[in-house]
C-alpha cells in the first residue's frame, strides 16, 4: 500500500514539474465566452416587434463575443477577440457595452500591479486598480468544469458612486481550478490559488472557459503593460466621469 501511495505521489509530482517546465517562460491562453443568467422572475412584456428583434440581436451577439486571457507565470492580459459581428452596429455596440468588451485587463504578479484600460469620452485611460481588490471566501463546494475540479469562491464589493450619491454592492462569484496554479481570471476576477474557469459579477452574464491552451505556439503574442492611456486612480477616473457628465449638453 505504501509503495502505491509513493508511486502516485511520484507521478503527480512529476506531472506538476513537467507542466511547470513546459509553461514557465511560455504564454498560455484561455478563450472565454459569455453565458446569460436566466432570471425566473416575471418579465415585462415587450410590445414592439422592433424592440424584440433588437433584444434578440443583442443576445445573439453576446453568444458570438469571445475574450482571450493570455498569461505566463508572472503576467496576464485579458482582452476582446476582434471579429465582425452579424448583428447591426447598434446591437453589437450594446452587447460589447454589457460585457465590458472594450476594456483591457492587465496584471503583473511581480510588480504587484493591476491596470484596467478603458475609453471614456473619446479618451484612453489606464486605471491603476488595487492589487488585492478581492477578499475571496473559498468554499468546499466543487464541480468538474472542462475536465478540472473547480472550487467556488465568493466575495462582497462595496463601492461608492459619487455621481449618483449611492453605495453599489456587488457579489462576484467564481469557480477556480487549483490544478492550474495561476492566479488569473476573466475581466479582472483574480487573486485565487488557481485559474478562474468560470466567473461572474452581479450582472446577468457570466464568463466561462471554452478553450484552454497551455504554452501556445504563436510567437507573435506578447503580454505588454498598457501605457498609451492617461494613468489615473479609480477615484480620479470617477471625478473625470462626473465632470464630463455635468458639462454634457442637455
Secondary structure by P-SEA (a helix, b strand, c coil): caaaaaaaaaaaaaaaaaaaaacccbbbbbbbbbbbbbbcccccccccaaaaaaaaaaaaaaaabbbbbbbccccbbbbbcbbbbcccaaaaaaaaaaacccbbbbbbcccbbbbbbbccccccccccccccccccccccbbbbccccbbbbbbbbbbbbcccccbbbbbbbbbbbbccccccccccccccccccccccccccccccccccccccccccccccccccccccccaaaaaaaaaaaaaaccc
